[in-house]
Amino acid sequence: MRFQMLAPVVLVAAILVFAGSAQADPITPALSFGNIKIGTRMDGFDAGWAFSVNSSSLVTALGFIDLSTFGFGLGTGVTKEMTVTIWTDAGTLLASAIVPAGTAGTLIDGFRYVNMSSALRLDPGNYVIGSHVNDGLGGPLIAVDTDSVITNPLITFRGGRECCYPGAANPSFPNEPSGANGDFGPNMLITAVPAPNTLTLLIVGMAGFVFCYRRRTVQ
């Protein structure tokens, strides 16, 4: 009888303990830079980089480089409005977002981001992130040696991509390798797909335990 009275108290206490200790996986940039060895260039085409997803991940925001944070570019913020895209390796568009010109985007490690309306799940496989800079004026990209690229453990960098000189559709799939240097205009914020919620499992387990004990006591 005494245990029956204490069981709900124990359950609530356990829930509070686990709720206080539970932590979500961090949301971090897909890549960042070490030492920049090559400056900037202005190109009038779609460009980006290919990558592999190592474990199931969620993309929560898309972004574009703010050259002024690296000592390049004109003015402060993203040079002009950019369309950032994510594709399958076969060229199927999965998601896109418009990063506004200037400083409206959230600045993280040299890139300005806009949140996606809903997170995009990427399971292990090959993908491409691109940026549409094809408006006849050229677009700012930053080229660096690939050995100075620091990638998130969730992905593997597979080299730069480009395509479609001025006149192509907006956006276009950057399907051609761009050589040893990546075209690091676009970037993304990613996090690991959450594992089964420990708190949920605890609640279900404790509730089942209390139910079985009460049933046994009644019998």
Phi, psi and omega in degrees: 000316180298320180295322180299324180286325183277336186304313179299324179295316178299318180298312180298317179298318180296320179298316180296320179297312182290325179296323180288332184265344183291136180226136177281155175295145181291152174258117189224160178297149178291326177211160173216177186248149166270238178277128177278120185255346179231144183283220184250167174213156179250122183228146180252064180201178176275135183211160179178219182205152180265150180207158173249141175268125184274328176211152187309130187223162175243128174267121184254341182205152175242147185215174178221153187292140171257099187298334183295335180287345178254008178086016179237176172087177181246124180076199182240141178097185177293133187300320177202168182301134183233140171262118180255136187229155171234134184232157165287165180293344179269356175101016176271125180288126182257324183196157176208158177206149178260121176265118185289155175293155178089212189249018182292326180291154178287125184273121176222116176050044173089001177237148177252129190244152168237140181288145174279152180298327173212145183296142178261122178274129175241115176273164182311132183159189183253138183217172177223135171251134183229169175221132181270114181236024189262077180234014180088349181255351186083164182220151182280126171231158176240128182253129179226158174297137186295339180284355177256009178271129178253115184258149174298141180301341180286343183228168172233127179288134184240012176109163181287156177224151177205169174186169157057086177291172191317135180115350181283167180293161178248116352268170177240153182281118179281092189257359183252133177300142183251024176091196187290333183262137178279156175259093191264063169277304185273158176205175181211156173259130184227160175211158179290146174297127184301141173285167176310132186297118181300320181296318179298315179298321179297314181300312181298316181295314180294320179297319178296321180296314180297318180299314181295321180294317180295321179296319180294322180294319179297318180294000000 
